[in-house]
């Protein structure tokens, strides 16, 4: 596969091509991330913006990328208009659209631009108080979603059993079924067990609606007493308990995990009720989703390939913990 450096360099040219379609002056473009999407920070006299080059087929087989991103932005605009939640503000291009198609260095991508949001990320150092604030924000987000009417052309991922365990998604450049085949036998066996168990659990009494679907502390900015929610790239319709599970997932193996669980649940239930008795089942679902995604990304991104064995071992450890509850 091409080196990480060459991948980023090519997509930087794509981002620069996309920026010509936006009402922004010349500025400095700084690399931010190269994972699911490739992102850059643009600094100019007009302020600071995040430029996103979106991976094709990110939202599943046959799903139009521009339509999916436009739908994400439609929800963001609804949240901004109807709540006090701090979420990204999309910048329209010169023709009024929120996405543009750009080609450079032999690569074509759908791109979008968001106003930069300041704040501190506590992904590796979050305390229970941060989870309490995150839980409150989740509840307010879900309440807004229940009252909001999406546009008629709204298209986002449906996070149901088929999406998590079937072949509808594309990870990296591989259909999900190919990612299943690449899993080491012990990992695949455990993932199959989760799939079988969740076929009897998902949808039974679940509170289902629009969710962020990736709202762990790495996608929250803390600024004083405020929590700002970023990276809605996974948003779609799914179980609200999965939303909470994602927030807790990275803390599940810590000895002080109960404090994080109690904090997130307290923050959420201060605004909205939820039955969290099956939280470990949905943490296991998150681990399966992460493992499949990571396996696909490892086939196209050298940084992921270097850590794939570590992630597979972590999956086994996480599923052990979830099954021993």
PyMOL commands that set and color helices and strands:
alter all, ss='L'
color gray80, all
select helices_A, chain A and resi 4-19+65-82+128-147+161-165+176-182+185-199+217-219+240-249+257-269+279-298+302-305+308-323
alter helices_A, ss='H'
color red, helices_A
select strands_A, chain A and resi 28-34+38-44+47-54+86-87+100-104+107-115+157-159+170-171+174-175+208-211+220-223+226-229+236-239
alter strands_A, ss='S'
color yellow, strands_A
deselect
rebuild
show_as cartoon
